[in-house]
Amino acid sequence: MNRSLLRHRFAQNFIRKHFIAMDSTSKIQAVHDPDKKEFVIQLKDNKKGDKAFLQYDYITNNKVDLYHTLVPPSYRGHGIAGILAETAFKHFKDNGIEMELTCSYLQHYASKHPPT
């Protein structure tokens, strides 16, 4: 078995074991909570309230500041922050809202994966 396939299987097993917000194809989904102004991925065995999130605030009616992204240390390195970024970018682009990225992770992510 090649290394790429092993990594893919490991990632899929990790996802199934540790996340509750999934669709039928076992992909992680971020949920938008407009009241809290954040995108969230709830983690399984959520005894400590663990969640990954991206927070934002409105600067004007049609411009937001995406200012903070957090993934608990034990869940890092599995693409979770990227899923939060992609979900937020798509949401705001689809709604015609301009984004200002003051979160250093999002600035780095956008330089590698520009919002389309």
All heavy atoms as an XYZ file, in Angstrom:
952
protein
N       0.849     -1.177      0.000
C       0.000      0.000      0.000
C       0.896      1.242      0.000
O       1.841      1.325      0.773
C      -0.877     -0.039      1.250
C      -2.063      0.860      1.182
S      -3.176      0.718      2.608
C      -3.805     -0.927      2.434
N       0.586      2.207     -0.860
C       1.444      3.385     -0.922
C       1.141      4.364      0.221
O       0.096      4.306      0.849
C       1.372      4.062     -2.298
C       0.045      4.716     -2.570
O      -0.579      5.252     -1.667
N      -0.395      4.688     -3.806
N       2.095      5.264      0.455
C       1.992      6.194      1.587
C       0.783      7.122      1.468
O       0.141      7.457      2.454
C       3.263      7.010      1.689
C       4.438      6.192      2.106
C       5.622      7.085      2.215
N       5.711      7.470      3.614
C       6.846      7.718      4.217
N       7.966      7.657      3.544
N       6.865      8.044      5.474
N       0.492      7.554      0.256
C      -0.636      8.459      0.049
C      -1.952      7.801      0.468
O      -2.782      8.416      1.132
C      -0.693      8.893     -1.413
O      -1.797      9.718     -1.632
N      -2.125      6.556      0.080
C      -3.338      5.828      0.448
C      -3.406      5.625      1.953
O      -4.471      5.762      2.562
C      -3.397      4.489     -0.288
C      -4.654      3.651     -0.059
C      -5.902      4.431     -0.464
C      -4.574      2.367     -0.850
N      -2.279      5.322      2.580
C      -2.251      5.153      4.039
C      -2.634      6.448      4.748
O      -3.402      6.438      5.705
C      -0.871      4.690      4.503
C      -0.532      3.238      4.231
C       0.925      2.968      4.578
C      -1.437      2.319      5.028
N      -2.081      7.581      4.269
C      -2.437      8.877      4.862
C      -3.922      9.158      4.709
O      -4.574      9.646      5.627
C      -1.608      9.991      4.222
C      -0.242     10.168      4.818
C       0.378     11.495      4.404
N       0.495     11.622      2.968
C       1.556     11.246      2.264
N       2.593     10.738      2.866
N       1.588     11.401      0.964
N      -4.470      8.863      3.523
C      -5.890      9.090      3.275
C      -6.740      8.250      4.228
O      -7.693      8.743      4.821
C      -6.229      8.771      1.820
C      -7.682      8.888      1.518
N      -8.310     10.109      1.407
C      -8.637      7.947      1.327
C      -9.590      9.910      1.161
N      -9.808      8.608      1.104
N      -6.382      6.983      4.380
C      -7.158      6.110      5.287
C      -7.041      6.573      6.730
O      -8.017      6.553      7.472
C      -6.705      4.666      5.141
C      -7.213      4.053      3.872
C      -6.984      2.579      3.844
N      -7.530      2.024      2.609
C      -7.286      0.815      2.199
N      -6.520      0.006      2.902
N      -7.821      0.375      1.077
N      -5.834      6.991      7.140
C      -5.663      7.503      8.489
C      -6.546      8.728      8.709
O      -7.223      8.850      9.723
C      -4.195      7.860      8.757
C      -4.000      8.559     10.075
C      -3.981      7.849     11.251
C      -3.872      9.945     10.132
C      -3.821      8.489     12.475
C      -3.722     10.596     11.338
C      -3.689      9.861     12.511
N      -6.529      9.643      7.756
C      -7.336     10.860      7.873
C      -8.823     10.529      7.954
O      -9.546     11.097      8.766
C      -7.063     11.798      6.709
N      -9.296      9.613      7.128
C     -10.714      9.230      7.159
C     -11.080      8.612      8.508
O     -12.132      8.912      9.066
C     -11.038      8.263      6.018
C     -11.086      8.915      4.658
C     -12.144     10.001      4.579
O     -13.275      9.810      4.998
N     -11.764     11.149      4.062
N     -10.227      7.744      9.040
C     -10.488      7.137     10.348
C     -10.484      8.186     11.447
O     -11.312      8.156     12.354
C      -9.473      6.034     10.651
C      -9.716      4.793      9.837
O     -10.839      4.534      9.414
N      -8.682      4.020      9.608
N      -9.555      9.127     11.379
C      -9.494     10.204     12.351
C     -10.784     11.016     12.319
O     -11.379     11.318     13.349
C      -8.287     11.105     12.050
C      -8.097     12.204     13.063
C      -7.347     11.978     14.195
C      -8.671     13.448     12.876
C      -7.161     12.987     15.136
C      -8.498     14.459     13.803
C      -7.737     14.221     14.940
N     -11.230     11.343     11.124
C     -12.456     12.125     10.957
C     -13.650     11.377     11.539
O     -14.436     11.930     12.295
C     -12.681     12.464      9.468
C     -11.647     13.497      9.010
C     -14.094     12.966      9.218
C     -11.566     13.657      7.507
N     -13.811     10.110     11.183
C     -14.958      9.332     11.687
C     -14.946      9.228     13.205
O     -15.987      9.240     13.844
C     -14.943      7.939     11.073
C     -15.408      7.914      9.656
C     -15.556      6.482      9.147
N     -15.721      6.515      7.722
C     -14.756      6.245      6.843
N     -13.560      5.891      7.255
N     -14.985      6.328      5.561
N     -13.758      9.122     13.782
C     -13.629      8.926     15.222
C     -13.848     10.206     16.018
O     -14.364     10.174     17.122
C     -12.240      8.362     15.517
C     -12.013      8.000     16.946
C     -10.649      7.347     17.095
C     -10.396      6.950     18.526
N      -9.072      6.375     18.696
N     -13.455     11.345     15.468
C     -13.393     12.557     16.276
C     -14.377     13.667     15.941
O     -14.386     14.683     16.610
C     -11.979     13.142     16.211
C     -10.965     12.236     16.821
N     -10.851     12.058     18.173
C     -10.035     11.431     16.261
C      -9.891     11.204     18.431
N      -9.374     10.806     17.274
N     -15.179     13.527     14.908
C     -16.065     14.624     14.547
C     -17.511     14.173     14.489
O     -17.809     13.067     14.081
C     -15.661     15.221     13.190
C     -14.284     15.773     13.224
C     -13.222     15.021     12.780
C     -14.045     17.018     13.761
C     -11.931     15.513     12.854
C     -12.752     17.517     13.833
C     -11.709     16.762     13.383
N     -18.399     15.073     14.885
C     -19.810     14.760     14.813
C     -20.493     15.497     13.675
O     -21.535     15.078     13.219
C     -20.537     15.066     16.143
C     -20.373     16.521     16.545
C     -20.049     14.154     17.226
C     -21.164     16.928     17.752
N     -19.928     16.597     13.217
C     -20.564     17.396     12.157
C     -20.111     16.872     10.800
O     -19.202     17.389     10.189
C     -20.206     18.868     12.310
N     -20.747     15.797     10.334
C     -20.368     15.190      9.058
C     -21.606     14.941      8.215
O     -22.697     14.759      8.737
C     -19.680     13.856      9.295
C     -18.305     13.963      9.862
S     -17.509     12.384      9.781
C     -17.511     11.931     11.482
N     -21.405     14.907      6.898
C     -22.495     14.542      6.018
C     -22.365     13.063      5.671
O     -21.513     12.360      6.203
C     -22.531     15.431      4.768
C     -21.308     15.262      3.881
O     -20.578     14.259      4.022
O     -21.093     16.137      3.039
N     -23.198     12.579      4.770
C     -23.225     11.159      4.466
C     -21.969     10.665      3.763
O     -21.735      9.471      3.696
C     -24.455     10.836      3.612
O     -24.375     11.542      2.394
N     -21.145     11.562      3.245
C     -19.912     11.132      2.591
C     -18.721     11.255      3.549
O     -17.585     11.171      3.127
C     -19.646     11.956      1.316
O     -19.526     13.327      1.680
C     -20.745     11.771      0.293
N     -18.989     11.439      4.830
C     -17.967     11.517      5.877
C     -17.036     12.705      5.723
O     -15.889     12.651      6.111
C     -17.157     10.218      5.942
O     -17.982      9.161      6.264
N     -17.526     13.784      5.175
C     -16.722     14.995      5.092
C     -17.083     15.898      6.267
O     -18.234     16.010      6.646
C     -16.975     15.721      3.774
C     -16.430     14.973      2.587
C     -16.576     15.789      1.340
C     -16.011     15.020      0.163
N     -16.137     15.760     -1.078
N     -16.076     16.545      6.800
C     -16.305     17.470      7.908
C     -17.062     18.682      7.386
O     -16.756     19.191      6.318
C     -14.964     17.925      8.508
C     -14.171     16.732      9.004
C     -15.179     18.914      9.632
C     -12.740     17.075      9.349
N     -18.020     19.147      8.157
C     -18.779     20.332      7.778
C     -18.702     21.378      8.878
O     -18.837     21.059     10.050
C     -20.256     19.983      7.564
C     -20.522     19.131      6.367
C     -22.009     18.864      6.188
O     -22.782     18.976      7.121
N     -22.392     18.515      4.993
N     -18.481     22.592      8.482
C     -18.538     23.709      9.418
C     -19.957     24.256      9.407
O     -20.615     24.291      8.373
C     -17.558     24.792      8.996
N     -20.423     24.665     10.572
C     -21.764     25.217     10.733
C     -21.644     26.699     11.043
O     -20.850     27.096     11.899
C     -22.516     24.486     11.874
C     -23.883     25.101     12.107
C     -22.630     23.000     11.573
N     -22.429     27.510     10.346
C     -22.414     28.957     10.564
C     -23.388     29.303     11.678
O     -24.547     28.922     11.644
C     -22.801     29.672      9.267
C     -22.732     31.163      9.378
N     -23.559     31.980      8.645
C     -21.946     31.987     10.111
C     -23.280     33.240      8.934
N     -22.304     33.259      9.814
N     -22.912     30.038     12.670
C     -23.758     30.548     13.750
C     -23.730     32.071     13.658
O     -22.847     32.726     14.221
C     -23.239     30.077     15.105
C     -24.144     30.494     16.259
O     -24.962     31.430     16.087
O     -24.026     29.886     17.339
N     -24.679     32.663     12.910
C     -24.650     34.118     12.708
C     -24.842     34.916     13.993
O     -24.342     36.036     14.102
C     -25.774     34.376     11.706
C     -26.622     33.159     11.717
C     -25.783     32.023     12.209
N     -25.544     34.361     14.983
C     -25.735     35.080     16.246
C     -24.416     35.267     16.990
O     -24.181     36.304     17.603
C     -26.737     34.362     17.146
C     -28.136     34.357     16.558
O     -28.479     35.294     15.805
O     -28.894     33.399     16.837
N     -23.569     34.247     16.946
C     -22.255     34.326     17.600
C     -21.169     34.839     16.660
O     -20.025     34.996     17.070
C     -21.851     32.958     18.151
C     -22.706     32.504     19.302
C     -22.191     31.191     19.851
C     -23.017     30.746     21.033
N     -22.545     29.448     21.553
N     -21.536     35.039     15.400
C     -20.597     35.482     14.368
C     -19.390     34.553     14.298
O     -18.247     34.972     14.436
C     -20.169     36.928     14.609
C     -21.314     37.920     14.559
C     -20.826     39.311     14.810
C     -22.004     40.250     14.978
N     -21.623     41.482     15.624
N     -19.709     33.263     14.081
C     -18.639     32.288     13.946
C     -19.072     31.089     13.111
O     -20.257     30.818     12.952
C     -18.104     31.828     15.310
C     -19.071     31.060     16.158
C     -18.514     30.701     17.528
O     -17.446     31.206     17.933
O     -19.152     29.883     18.210
N     -18.073     30.410     12.572
C     -18.246     29.134     11.890
C     -17.627     28.099     12.821
O     -16.523     28.317     13.352
C     -17.540     29.144     10.531
C     -18.182     30.078      9.547
C     -17.868     31.425      9.532
C     -19.130     29.606      8.646
C     -18.471     32.292      8.643
C     -19.749     30.472      7.749
C     -19.415     31.810      7.749
N     -18.323     26.974     13.038
C     -17.928     26.022     14.066
C     -17.907     24.595     13.529
O     -18.769     24.211     12.739
C     -18.929     26.069     15.254
C     -18.562     25.072     16.333
C     -19.030     27.454     15.824
N     -16.940     23.819     14.004
C     -16.948     22.366     13.828
C     -16.909     21.792     15.238
O     -15.935     21.988     15.980
C     -15.730     21.873     13.010
C     -15.796     22.420     11.583
C     -15.689     20.337     12.999
C     -14.563     22.128     10.744
N     -18.006     21.137     15.642
C     -18.059     20.497     16.954
C     -17.260     19.205     16.895
O     -17.301     18.486     15.906
C     -19.509     20.195     17.344
C     -20.357     21.408     17.588
C     -19.937     22.195     18.815
O     -19.370     21.666     19.755
N     -20.213     23.484     18.787
N     -16.551     18.909     17.985
C     -15.733     17.717     18.044
C     -16.441     16.638     18.850
O     -17.166     16.939     19.799
C     -14.369     18.055     18.640
C     -13.656     19.215     17.929
C     -12.398     19.598     18.674
C     -13.353     18.847     16.493
N     -16.238     15.392     18.481
C     -16.840     14.263     19.190
C     -16.319     14.209     20.607
O     -15.278     14.750     20.924
C     -16.482     12.954     18.483
C     -17.615     12.324     17.755
C     -17.190     10.959     17.287
C     -18.250     10.375     16.403
N     -17.887      9.080     15.886
N     -17.033     13.455     21.451
C     -16.644     13.338     22.857
C     -16.408     14.728     23.429
O     -15.384     15.011     24.042
C     -15.396     12.457     23.012
C     -15.621     11.068     22.438
O     -16.746     10.547     22.594
O     -14.698     10.523     21.835
N     -17.386     15.565     23.205
C     -17.306     16.993     23.470
C     -17.444     17.297     24.967
O     -18.142     18.210     25.350
C     -18.398     17.678     22.654
C     -18.161     19.145     22.493
O     -17.140     19.662     22.895
N     -19.122     19.821     21.913
N     -16.778     16.525     25.836
C     -16.899     16.704     27.281
C     -16.380     18.062     27.745
O     -16.896     18.647     28.665
C     -16.158     15.582     27.998
C     -16.778     14.227     27.751
C     -15.955     13.126     28.363
C     -16.577     11.805     27.935
N     -15.622     10.741     27.785
N     -15.322     18.541     27.108
C     -14.737     19.823     27.494
C     -15.257     20.963     26.617
O     -14.760     22.067     26.697
C     -13.218     19.758     27.378
C     -12.581     18.797     28.348
C     -11.078     18.884     28.287
C     -10.586     18.166     27.060
N      -9.131     18.131     26.944
N     -16.245     20.694     25.794
C     -16.764     21.723     24.910
C     -15.831     22.022     23.753
O     -15.867     23.108     23.210
N     -14.967     21.046     23.412
C     -14.019     21.265     22.318
C     -14.737     21.549     21.019
O     -15.686     20.869     20.652
C     -13.118     20.047     22.117
C     -11.999     19.981     23.139
O     -11.773     20.986     23.830
O     -11.366     18.927     23.236
N     -14.256     22.570     20.360
C     -14.751     22.908     19.037
C     -13.649     23.655     18.307
O     -12.769     24.247     18.920
C     -16.020     23.756     19.112
C     -15.821     25.136     19.721
C     -17.124     25.918     19.764
C     -16.890     27.303     20.343
N     -18.110     28.101     20.337
N     -13.708     23.584     17.017
C     -12.855     24.400     16.163
C     -13.737     25.530     15.653
O     -14.914     25.308     15.362
C     -12.312     23.557     15.013
N     -13.187     26.730     15.560
C     -14.040     27.835     15.127
C     -13.262     28.922     14.416
O     -12.050     29.044     14.554
C     -14.818     28.430     16.300
C     -13.956     28.934     17.425
C     -13.443     30.224     17.408
C     -13.666     28.117     18.506
C     -12.662     30.689     18.442
C     -12.870     28.575     19.547
C     -12.373     29.861     19.516
N     -14.001     29.693     13.645
C     -13.511     30.889     12.961
C     -14.464     32.007     13.348
O     -15.675     31.873     13.167
C     -13.513     30.668     11.451
C     -12.985     31.789     10.565
C     -12.524     31.200      9.234
C     -13.996     32.879     10.325
N     -13.932     33.096     13.886
C     -14.766     34.203     14.334
C     -14.593     35.421     13.432
O     -13.522     35.637     12.867
C     -14.402     34.585     15.770
C     -14.680     33.458     16.748
C     -14.185     33.778     18.142
O     -13.122     34.344     18.324
N     -14.977     33.400     19.132
N     -15.660     36.184     13.341
C     -15.654     37.395     12.514
C     -16.515     38.459     13.156
O     -17.273     38.192     14.094
C     -16.166     37.077     11.102
C     -17.619     36.668     11.036
C     -18.628     37.614     10.844
C     -17.994     35.336     11.175
C     -19.968     37.244     10.790
C     -19.331     34.962     11.118
C     -20.314     35.917     10.930
O     -21.637     35.544     10.878
N     -16.378     39.666     12.651
C     -17.232     40.771     13.082
C     -17.489     41.662     11.875
O     -16.666     41.721     10.960
C     -16.561     41.585     14.187
C     -17.568     42.297     15.071
O     -18.784     42.254     14.783
O     -17.137     42.906     16.069
N     -18.632     42.323     11.865
C     -18.959     43.237     10.768
C     -18.257     44.574     10.984
O     -18.283     45.137     12.074
C     -20.472     43.450     10.663
C     -21.161     42.340      9.926
C     -21.610     41.215     10.605
C     -21.326     42.393      8.546
C     -22.218     40.166      9.925
C     -21.934     41.356      7.861
C     -22.381     40.248      8.559
O     -22.961     39.214      7.876
N     -17.619     45.049      9.914
C     -17.008     46.381      9.908
C     -18.049     47.370      9.396
O     -18.227     48.447      9.953
C     -15.752     46.401      9.010
C     -14.708     45.428      9.563
C     -15.191     47.813      8.892
C     -13.540     45.188      8.631
N     -18.731     46.990      8.322
C     -19.866     47.728      7.767
C     -20.919     46.682      7.402
O     -20.708     45.488      7.598
C     -19.473     48.532      6.500
O     -19.123     47.604      5.466
C     -18.315     49.482      6.764
N     -22.031     47.117      6.828
C     -23.077     46.170      6.442
C     -22.629     45.168      5.391
O     -23.181     44.082      5.289
C     -24.318     46.914      5.933
C     -25.092     47.550      7.057
O     -24.912     47.211      8.224
N     -25.950     48.491      6.712
N     -21.628     45.542      4.582
C     -21.195     44.631      3.517
C     -19.698     44.323      3.571
O     -19.090     43.994      2.567
C     -21.591     45.167      2.140
C     -21.001     46.520      1.860
O     -20.380     47.123      2.735
N     -21.182     47.011      0.651
N     -19.119     44.425      4.788
C     -17.710     44.072      4.958
C     -17.491     43.468      6.343
O     -17.982     43.999      7.340
C     -16.819     45.311      4.802
C     -15.343     44.988      4.845
C     -14.510     46.231      4.537
C     -13.039     45.860      4.491
N     -12.219     47.041      4.150
N     -16.770     42.319      6.363
C     -16.476     41.644      7.628
C     -14.975     41.542      7.858
O     -14.187     41.532      6.920
C     -17.078     40.217      7.696
C     -18.588     40.240      7.748
C     -16.579     39.347      6.565
N     -14.621     41.470      9.128
C     -13.249     41.215      9.552
C     -13.214     39.776     10.067
O     -13.849     39.453     11.070
C     -12.859     42.190     10.667
C     -11.482     41.901     11.257
O     -10.714     41.110     10.666
O     -11.181     42.470     12.320
N     -12.484     38.897      9.364
C     -12.282     37.527      9.823
C     -11.024     37.570     10.684
O      -9.906     37.660     10.170
C     -12.121     36.578      8.640
C     -13.281     36.583      7.629
C     -12.981     35.676      6.451
C     -14.573     36.182      8.279
N     -11.206     37.567     12.015
C     -10.104     37.911     12.900
C      -9.513     36.779     13.734
O      -8.437     36.946     14.320
C     -10.507     39.063     13.825
C     -11.596     38.731     14.822
C     -11.286     38.169     16.052
C     -12.930     38.991     14.538
C     -12.271     37.870     16.974
C     -13.919     38.704     15.439
C     -13.591     38.136     16.665
O     -14.570     37.834     17.571
N     -10.176     35.616     13.816
C      -9.626     34.570     14.695
C     -10.060     33.186     14.243
O     -11.232     32.955     13.974
C     -10.099     34.804     16.130
C      -9.508     33.890     17.140
N      -8.152     33.770     17.354
C     -10.084     33.028     18.008
C      -7.931     32.890     18.308
N      -9.088     32.419     18.720
N      -9.089     32.273     14.178
C      -9.352     30.867     13.863
C      -8.655     30.032     14.923
O      -7.489     30.283     15.240
C      -8.800     30.491     12.475
O      -9.350     31.381     11.505
C      -9.160     29.063     12.101
N      -9.376     29.045     15.479
C      -8.781     28.196     16.501
C      -9.170     26.742     16.274
O     -10.352     26.439     16.065
C      -9.233     28.607     17.900
C      -8.607     27.738     18.981
C      -7.492     28.479     19.670
C      -9.645     27.268     19.957
N      -8.173     25.869     16.327
C      -8.379     24.424     16.322
C      -7.641     23.901     17.545
O      -6.452     24.216     17.717
C      -7.833     23.773     15.033
C      -7.957     22.259     15.094
C      -8.557     24.316     13.805
N      -8.312     23.117     18.422
C      -7.611     22.582     19.591
C      -6.349     21.813     19.168
O      -6.349     21.144     18.131
C      -8.640     21.647     20.229
C      -9.960     22.204     19.800
C      -9.726     22.716     18.405
N      -5.279     21.907     19.942
C      -3.996     21.301     19.557
C      -4.076     19.838     19.131
O      -3.428     19.445     18.158
C      -3.135     21.463     20.815
C      -3.704     22.671     21.497
C      -5.179     22.623     21.215
N      -4.855     19.030     19.813
C      -4.895     17.598     19.476
C      -5.593     17.319     18.145
O      -5.528     16.199     17.646
C      -5.574     16.807     20.598
O      -6.898     17.249     20.786
N      -6.229     18.334     17.552
C      -6.933     18.148     16.283
C      -6.241     18.859     15.122
O      -6.731     18.840     14.005
C      -8.375     18.647     16.402
C      -9.193     17.841     17.367
C      -9.304     18.211     18.702
C      -9.845     16.683     16.949
C     -10.044     17.458     19.591
C     -10.588     15.929     17.835
C     -10.681     16.323     19.157
O     -11.405     15.567     20.036
N      -5.108     19.485     15.384
C      -4.413     20.235     14.334
C      -3.727     19.292     13.344
O      -3.429     18.145     13.658
C      -3.388     21.175     14.960
C      -4.081     22.282     15.729
C      -3.125     23.234     16.387
N      -3.910     24.175     17.207
C      -3.399     24.940     18.133
N      -2.098     24.925     18.367
N      -4.177     25.742     18.821
N      -3.504     19.815     12.144
C      -2.800     19.052     11.125
C      -3.688     18.140     10.304
O      -3.191     17.285      9.574
N      -4.999     18.312     10.392
C      -5.933     17.468      9.656
C      -6.824     18.259      8.704
O      -7.843     17.769      8.243
C      -6.805     16.662     10.631
C      -6.007     15.743     11.485
N      -5.521     14.541     11.029
C      -5.553     15.878     12.752
C      -4.827     13.954     11.991
N      -4.828     14.747     13.047
N      -6.474     19.524      8.456
C      -7.207     20.334      7.493
C      -8.459     20.994      8.029
O      -9.263     21.537      7.264
N      -8.637     20.975      9.338
C      -9.863     21.512      9.937
C      -9.956     23.028      9.761
O     -11.000     23.554      9.375
C      -9.934     21.121     11.427
C     -10.016     19.597     11.532
C     -11.113     21.777     12.113
C      -9.726     19.075     12.911
N      -8.865     23.729     10.007
C      -8.877     25.193      9.843
C      -9.143     25.561      8.387
O      -9.841     26.541      8.106
C      -7.558     25.797     10.319
N      -8.629     24.768      7.456
C      -8.881     25.013      6.036
C     -10.350     24.861      5.679
O     -10.881     25.619      4.855
N     -11.012     23.895      6.305
C     -12.452     23.711      6.067
C     -13.218     24.922      6.591
O     -14.134     25.430      5.931
C     -12.953     22.407      6.710
C     -12.334     21.205      5.986
C     -14.481     22.331      6.708
C     -12.491     19.890      6.712
N     -12.844     25.403      7.763
C     -13.480     26.609      8.303
C     -13.262     27.795      7.361
O     -14.201     28.545      7.064
C     -12.920     26.932      9.690
C     -13.325     25.989     10.814
C     -12.437     26.198     12.029
C     -14.791     26.181     11.175
N     -12.023     27.955      6.885
C     -11.705     29.064      5.981
C     -12.526     28.978      4.700
O     -13.148     29.967      4.284
C     -10.209     29.069      5.659
N     -12.528     27.816      4.059
C     -13.268     27.651      2.803
C     -14.760     27.915      2.994
O     -15.404     28.543      2.153
C     -13.063     26.249      2.232
C     -11.705     26.028      1.623
C     -11.443     26.918      0.408
O     -12.375     27.176     -0.381
O     -10.299     27.362      0.268
N     -15.318     27.433      4.095
C     -16.750     27.630      4.367
C     -17.061     29.120      4.540
O     -18.031     29.627      3.973
C     -17.174     26.846      5.613
O     -16.855     25.457      5.425
C     -18.662     26.988      5.878
N     -16.226     29.815      5.313
C     -16.449     31.254      5.527
C     -16.255     32.035      4.233
O     -17.090     32.892      3.890
C     -15.503     31.770      6.612
N     -15.181     31.747      3.506
C     -14.935     32.449      2.247
C     -16.115     32.289      1.300
O     -16.587     33.253      0.692
C     -13.664     31.936      1.565
C     -12.371     32.259      2.277
C     -11.198     31.672      1.853
C     -12.316     33.129      3.359
C      -9.981     31.955      2.481
C     -11.118     33.415      4.003
C      -9.949     32.828      3.555
N     -16.606     31.067      1.159
C     -17.722     30.796      0.250
C     -18.980     31.524      0.715
O     -19.686     32.135     -0.081
C     -17.989     29.291      0.149
C     -19.118     28.958     -0.812
C     -19.303     27.457     -0.942
C     -20.374     27.021     -1.894
N     -21.394     27.938     -2.307
N     -19.264     31.465      2.002
C     -20.462     32.116      2.539
C     -20.456     33.611      2.226
O     -21.444     34.155      1.715
C     -20.561     31.898      4.053
C     -21.620     32.728      4.696
N     -22.951     32.392      4.654
C     -21.542     33.903      5.368
C     -23.654     33.329      5.277
N     -22.824     34.247      5.727
N     -19.365     34.275      2.549
C     -19.334     35.724      2.358
C     -19.276     36.106      0.886
O     -19.918     37.075      0.474
C     -18.196     36.348      3.165
C     -18.430     36.262      4.649
C     -17.545     35.585      5.477
C     -19.560     36.832      5.218
C     -17.780     35.490      6.837
C     -19.808     36.751      6.582
C     -18.901     36.070      7.397
N     -18.565     35.343      0.088
C     -18.532     35.623     -1.353
C     -19.922     35.448     -1.960
O     -20.386     36.305     -2.722
C     -17.538     34.704     -2.055
C     -17.417     35.007     -3.535
C     -16.376     34.120     -4.183
C     -16.161     34.505     -5.620
N     -17.186     34.093     -6.517
N     -20.596     34.351     -1.617
C     -21.941     34.091     -2.142
C     -22.940     35.172     -1.746
O     -23.934     35.389     -2.438
C     -22.465     32.730     -1.673
C     -21.744     31.554     -2.318
O     -20.935     31.767     -3.253
O     -21.990     30.411     -1.871
N     -22.686     35.837     -0.621
C     -23.592     36.885     -0.134
C     -23.105     38.290     -0.464
O     -23.666     39.270      0.032
C     -23.802     36.721      1.374
C     -24.668     35.524      1.680
O     -25.876     35.546      1.467
N     -24.049     34.439      2.135
N     -22.065     38.390     -1.301
C     -21.579     39.693     -1.749
C     -20.962     40.535     -0.645
O     -21.009     41.766     -0.705
N     -20.383     39.881      0.358
C     -19.797     40.604      1.482
C     -18.274     40.571      1.358
O     -17.675     39.508      1.210
C     -20.258     39.993      2.823
C     -21.783     40.127      2.941
C     -19.550     40.655      3.998
C     -22.399     39.406      4.106
N     -17.670     41.748      1.392
C     -16.212     41.864      1.287
C     -15.568     41.362      2.582
O     -16.107     41.541      3.674
C     -15.853     43.333      1.054
C     -14.397     43.569      0.788
C     -14.102     45.052      0.584
O     -15.032     45.846      0.357
O     -12.901     45.401      0.673
N     -14.390     40.745      2.449
C     -13.700     40.186      3.609
C     -12.368     40.872      3.839
O     -11.602     41.083      2.910
C     -13.446     38.685      3.389
C     -14.693     37.849      3.319
S     -14.321     36.146      2.826
C     -14.333     36.337      1.031
N     -12.105     41.200      5.091
C     -10.792     41.657      5.525
C     -10.243     40.556      6.427
O     -10.916     40.120      7.370
C     -10.909     42.963      6.299
C      -9.565     43.521      6.704
C      -9.693     44.900      7.328
O     -10.475     45.715      6.809
O      -9.001     45.143      8.327
N      -9.049     40.081      6.134
C      -8.469     38.970      6.883
C      -7.408     39.501      7.842
O      -6.285     39.782      7.451
C      -7.844     37.952      5.929
C      -8.725     37.467      4.774
C      -7.955     36.506      3.883
C      -9.989     36.825      5.295
N      -7.760     39.630      9.117
C      -6.769     40.061     10.098
C      -6.219     38.874     10.883
O      -5.244     39.031     11.613
C      -7.339     41.132     11.051
O      -8.501     40.627     11.685
C      -7.677     42.412     10.289
N      -6.787     37.707     10.730
C      -6.263     36.476     11.322
C      -5.051     36.030     10.505
O      -5.141     35.893      9.279
C      -7.343     35.397     11.306
S      -6.755     33.738     11.704
N      -3.925     35.803     11.172
C      -2.700     35.433     10.449
C      -2.844     34.096      9.728
O      -2.306     33.925      8.629
C      -1.500     35.413     11.395
O      -1.701     34.477     12.435
N      -3.571     33.145     10.322
C      -3.774     31.868      9.626
C      -4.552     32.093      8.329
O      -4.192     31.555      7.281
C      -4.520     30.840     10.498
C      -4.908     29.636      9.670
C      -3.969     28.658      9.359
C      -6.189     29.529      9.116
C      -4.290     27.594      8.545
C      -6.518     28.465      8.293
C      -5.570     27.497      8.016
O      -5.889     26.449      7.187
N      -5.614     32.876      8.387
C      -6.429     33.109      7.193
C      -5.649     33.867      6.125
O      -5.819     33.609      4.934
C      -7.715     33.850      7.556
C      -8.686     33.054      8.433
C      -9.858     33.927      8.844
C      -9.161     31.798      7.733
N      -4.789     34.784      6.526
C      -3.940     35.482      5.559
C      -3.041     34.488      4.836
O      -2.918     34.520      3.609
C      -3.088     36.544      6.266
C      -3.888     37.706      6.786
C      -3.070     38.609      7.706
O      -1.912     38.343      8.023
N      -3.699     39.689      8.156
N      -2.420     33.595      5.595
C      -1.553     32.571      5.009
C      -2.359     31.633      4.116
O      -1.953     31.329      2.994
C      -0.843     31.788      6.113
C      -0.040     30.639      5.610
N       1.180     30.801      4.998
C      -0.296     29.312      5.608
C       1.646     29.620      4.638
N       0.769     28.703      4.999
N      -3.508     31.181      4.610
C      -4.343     30.253      3.846
C      -4.783     30.895      2.526
O      -4.719     30.266      1.468
C      -5.560     29.825      4.663
C      -6.377     28.765      3.976
C      -6.058     27.420      4.124
C      -7.454     29.097      3.147
C      -6.783     26.433      3.475
C      -8.179     28.121      2.504
C      -7.848     26.805      2.677
O      -8.573     25.814      2.025
N      -5.214     32.152      2.593
C      -5.686     32.844      1.384
C      -4.563     33.056      0.379
O      -4.809     33.056     -0.835
C      -6.318     34.182      1.748
N      -3.329     33.185      0.851
C      -2.216     33.349     -0.092
C      -1.950     32.042     -0.856
O      -1.481     32.079     -1.985
C      -0.946     33.795      0.639
O      -0.380     32.738      1.402
N      -2.268     30.920     -0.251
C      -2.086     29.605     -0.901
C      -3.345     29.153     -1.649
O      -3.263     28.417     -2.612
C      -1.732     28.545      0.137
C      -0.504     28.832      0.946
C       0.742     28.674      0.124
C       1.959     28.894      0.988
N       3.166     29.044      0.247
N      -4.506     29.575     -1.148
C      -5.809     29.188     -1.721
C      -6.692     30.424     -1.807
O      -7.606     30.587     -1.007
C      -6.512     28.154     -0.826
C      -5.656     27.029     -0.379
N      -5.442     25.914     -1.141
C      -4.943     26.843      0.747
C      -4.646     25.090     -0.499
N      -4.310     25.625      0.648
N      -6.448     31.302     -2.773
C      -7.232     32.551     -2.851
C      -8.728     32.272     -2.970
O      -9.127     31.362     -3.669
C      -6.714     33.217     -4.125
C      -5.447     32.525     -4.458
C      -5.503     31.165     -3.859
N      -9.529     33.050     -2.226
C     -10.986     32.904     -2.369
C     -11.386     33.145     -3.825
O     -10.959     34.131     -4.417
C     -11.560     33.977     -1.456
C     -10.445     34.337     -0.512
C      -9.170     34.078     -1.259
N     -12.150     32.229     -4.394
C     -12.549     32.373     -5.807
C     -13.969     32.853     -5.952
O     -14.764     32.762     -5.089
C     -12.396     31.037     -6.549
O     -13.150     30.045     -5.867
C     -10.948     30.650     -6.653
